[in-house]
Amino acid sequence: MNDKYTTSAFDRSSREANKVGVIGLGYVGLPLAMACVRKGLQVIGIEVDERKLQLLKDGKSYIQDIDDDELEAAVGSGRLVPTSDYGQLTEASGIIICVPTPLTEEHTPDVSFITNACMCLRAYLQPNQLVVVESTTYPGTTRELVQPLLEQSGLKAGADFHLAYSPERIDPGNHSYPVEDVPKLVSGITPRCLERVTELYGCIFRHVVPVSSTDIAEAAKLLENSFRLINISFINEFAKLCDELRLNIWEVIEAASTKPYGFMPFQPGPGIGGHCIPVDPLYLQWTARRSGAESRFIELSHDTNETMPQYMVNRIIRLLGPDRTLSGSSILLIGIAYKKNIADMRESSALPLIKLLQQAGAEVKYYDPYVPSVRIGASVMHSVELTDEVLSGAGCVVIHTDHGGLPIERIVAKAAALYDARNATRGMQGAGKLERFGDGTRAGVQ
């Protein structure tokens, strides 16, 4: 056994007390499962995707933040048991639901994954078990949806089993804040439920923060991500304004950041991606409308974010000049993940950007060291090799995601036209045309 695994304080009197179940081993569930393993808990991991399940059994990680060696050690030692069999959860003292909560085509909450997980779980729910929902969702979900579904087992929440909510705070690719070090909000539908989830999570996380109700915890997560959506959308709008005023947004942000209070810097870019920030605020917006209220800030911020890919297309057209059009032009995107140094493509602004460019008749290629291939509609694109010939042969090169280790100087030197959406080329001058989002430059004017 790896000696970094320690005995958990959650183990009170039985072997079962030291077992937890994690339903959904994706970007949230797998890092949480491994955090549990590192604290000495045995994890029964439920994953219904057969491809992912086989990779887990083989000790192969599909999550960038989880190392293959650590995963293989956890599976090999029996600390992590990957399975699609919900029946194995009867042995767990705590069960944590970490399934996706996307949006429908109408931009309303899609809670089908939570519903399906609860319907599968209720047949195996045991007296005195703790069930924790971590999936981001609208206020009231734990009480209004999860509780009635699980009580169809014949067990009553708060009396026969314990029900809690704790919003996930996973930030893919962020190595400054390990999962265990991020303060963990916890809540329960009864005081005893809150005690149970506090006890469990106190063994996993360094700081546990109890709140008064599951609705409060659900709303807190939506506030966190709505705050980011609104501020990033605002700084993107400000960057557009700076473009028109020939001002450098990056210098403006640095100047404002010297104020020691009352200001928090946000960075502009080609759009907001990831599963959380573009999606979660719309759960809050839906809740507001359901209650007869509205959230104008969220609606405006969402609309602003949605315009960013078209704004980038317009800037690329301007950079190409009056004698050239997108139709027939070769466009090379550098980086297509939603943020730097990760492979996560969820809600990446590169996807609508590619579609818009293709619809305009452009021949689009991309290079991303983290994303070897990506599906765009019915077709699959593959990352090209970033050779000098590929760079110089493109009508326009677009830096969409500023991954660490990119050969920025070579890109600047070889590109005939370069649009930098991330300010990765700050202070540089290229042999060809060069524009940067938000710094007020025009092609050929540095």
Secondary structure, 3 states (H helix, E strand, C coil): CCCCCCCCCCCCCCCHHHEEEEECCCCCHHHHHHHHHHCCCEEEEECCCHHHHHHHHCCCCCCCCCCHHHHHHHHHCCCEEEECCHHHHHHCCEEEECCCCCECCCCCECCHHHHHHHHHHCCCCCCCCEEEECCCCCCCHHHHHHHHHHHCCCCCECCCEEEEECCCCCCCCCCCCCHHHCCEEEEECCHHHHHHHHHHHHCCCCCEEECCCHHHHHHHHHHHHHHHHHHHHHHHHHHHHHHHHCCCHHHHHHHHCCCCCCCCCCCCCCCCCCCCCCCHHHHHHHHHHHCCCCCHHHHHHHHHHHHHHHHHHHHHHHHHCCCCCCCCCEEEEECCCCCCCCCCCCCCCHHHHHHHHHHCCCEEEEECCCCCEEEECCEEEECCCCCHHHHHHCCEEEECCCCCCCCHHHHHHHCCEEEECCCCCCCCCCCCEEEECCCCCECCEC
